[in-house]
Amino acid sequence: MSVEAITIIMVIITFAIYTGIGWWSRVRDTSSFYVAGQNVPTVANGAAIAADWMSAASFISMAGLVAFLGYDGTIYLMGWTGGYVLLALLLAPYLRKFGKFTVPDFIGDRFYSSSARAVAAIATIFISLTYISGQMRGVGIVFSRYLQVDIVVGVLIGMAIVGFFALLGGMKGVTWTQAIQYFVIIIAFLIPAGAISMQLTGNPIPQLGLTGSDIVERLGQVQVDLGMTEYMAPFTDLSMLNVFMITLALMAGTAGLPHVIVRFYTVKSVRSARWSAVWAIVFIALLYLTAPAVGAFAKYNLISTIANEPLEEVTEIGWVNKWETTGLLEFNDLNGDGIVNFTEGPDNEVVIDGDIIVLSTPEVANLAPFIIALVATGGLAAALSTASGLLITMTSAVSHDIYYRIFNKQATEKQRLRVGRITLLIALLIAAYVGIKPPGFAGEVVALAFGLGAASLFPVILMGIFDKRMNKEGAIAGILTGLTFTLVMIGLILSETIFGTDSAIMPSFFGINAQGVGVIGMLLNFIVSFIVSRNTEAPPKEIQQLIVEVRAPEMDEENEIAASKEELY
């Protein structure tokens, strides 16, 4: 049986499971649609958070970024992992104790302002649309390869499937589906990683294979021999400034991502929110500690297979031929010598999309068809799980935070759900378009969303919890300043890709690229928020008292332990 046939069978089986879960947990009320009724068990929520977090950017793109960027690619590991710890320890418990549906809910009530709520909802939409575009790209790549169709057709197929799951079950269905998808994702990542590690290093544990063998030195030497930069040489693709700025943007952006924060609203209590974070960190670490090994193994395998080989023989290799069909792998014999020149710069004859690295690696390594199919299934699970959560976040921002809380407070459950589902369909169409024409790898597109989160929501959430003097005027001014600055800068720096200009209108912002410029937006947000809040009227006394209560311990130690046992078991 062919790889494609096995893949389709596995995808059908897993999708049938996801559909069954979605039907079982289908919703008829807004509480279940937005926050799963706030009764998700702790471990299940931890798995769902991990699946939501380990998007196409983590599963499909991160190892590819590490493979192509080498040392500089570790910014994604440091930024995303560190950012989640920041969110779990610094913000999540307090937000859950506040007890609202969404991030705009928190901002609207904390800053006693419908305008603040609306501005936060708009920021949520921009962040989520940017983030979901990377997921649609990942879904499209998987379908284009294993259905042997163009990437455009693959994205459209993915759009239909993502919409189906999100429309059916709302947050309740998405949460339980994601809990199952986590285990599909992690199995699909670890089994091929172990097999390739065994093949290249003789050790089935990827981390030990990477650190306990000479594979990195061999890869570095191969790249140098081909005229490429040594694999572990620092600051080659990115300057030291950009490495710092992107890492900080990813960390702060994580703590401002609405679709991740909302996960802490789906559990019963603050204690459950904390334990959900602990479980999620454990689950996430399994993939993040493996990705650097997969990146190095994949790059070594790829170079060894096609570099300096006759072009005619290379293009007859099965996996090469199939990936060429998708348009994500191309060979150009620039010097006409019939040999594949895989190097850097203008002499490079291999055009390879970094997002295919993880998906193609099992084929390059000649692993069993079942493992190849397993990776494809895991990639779909990763992209679908995050895309579904993002869609629910966007729909709640429009239907709950804008339509219901601002324009029509008498709206019925049925009306609110209808508005949410219409919003979901519109968001899908926009995300599919950007997924077809992305301004970078899936991981790079997602990094832009983190920059927007860092520049808009993170400062206001942080100051809203820890600064009693922070008021509605400061919050609104800060969000608008940070969001507007970052959106404009991203547009100018990536104008060549986004708007089709002959060259970038602004190559960088004083040396900072599009993925790192959100840090400047974040700093502007903090400064503007602080200055405006100190020069306008202080928040009402009841709001200041509310913040004191949110930061206070919830129960005495004895009751806390009893509640912990009840929630865990």
Secondary structure as GFF3:
##gff-version 3
##sequence-region A 1 569
A	DSSP	alpha_helix	3	24	.	.	.	ID=ss1
A	DSSP	alpha_helix	30	35	.	.	.	ID=ss2
A	DSSP	three_ten_helix	36	38	.	.	.	ID=ss3
A	DSSP	alpha_helix	42	53	.	.	.	ID=ss4
A	DSSP	alpha_helix	56	56	.	.	.	ID=ss5
A	DSSP	pi_helix	57	62	.	.	.	ID=ss6
A	DSSP	alpha_helix	63	69	.	.	.	ID=ss7
A	DSSP	three_ten_helix	70	73	.	.	.	ID=ss8
A	DSSP	alpha_helix	74	86	.	.	.	ID=ss9
A	DSSP	pi_helix	87	91	.	.	.	ID=ss10
A	DSSP	alpha_helix	92	98	.	.	.	ID=ss11
A	DSSP	alpha_helix	103	110	.	.	.	ID=ss12
A	DSSP	alpha_helix	114	146	.	.	.	ID=ss13
A	DSSP	alpha_helix	151	201	.	.	.	ID=ss14
A	DSSP	alpha_helix	206	211	.	.	.	ID=ss15
A	DSSP	alpha_helix	215	225	.	.	.	ID=ss16
A	DSSP	alpha_helix	240	254	.	.	.	ID=ss17
A	DSSP	alpha_helix	258	261	.	.	.	ID=ss18
A	DSSP	three_ten_helix	262	265	.	.	.	ID=ss19
A	DSSP	alpha_helix	270	288	.	.	.	ID=ss20
A	DSSP	alpha_helix	291	306	.	.	.	ID=ss21
A	DSSP	alpha_helix	311	314	.	.	.	ID=ss22
A	DSSP	alpha_helix	318	326	.	.	.	ID=ss23
A	DSSP	beta_strand	329	331	.	.	.	ID=ss24
A	DSSP	three_ten_helix	345	347	.	.	.	ID=ss25
A	DSSP	beta_strand	350	352	.	.	.	ID=ss26
A	DSSP	three_ten_helix	354	356	.	.	.	ID=ss27
A	DSSP	alpha_helix	357	364	.	.	.	ID=ss28
A	DSSP	alpha_helix	369	396	.	.	.	ID=ss29
A	DSSP	pi_helix	397	407	.	.	.	ID=ss30
A	DSSP	alpha_helix	413	436	.	.	.	ID=ss31
A	DSSP	alpha_helix	442	466	.	.	.	ID=ss32
A	DSSP	alpha_helix	472	493	.	.	.	ID=ss33
A	DSSP	alpha_helix	495	498	.	.	.	ID=ss34
A	DSSP	alpha_helix	518	534	.	.	.	ID=ss35
A	DSSP	alpha_helix	541	551	.	.	.	ID=ss36
A	DSSP	alpha_helix	557	568	.	.	.	ID=ss37
###
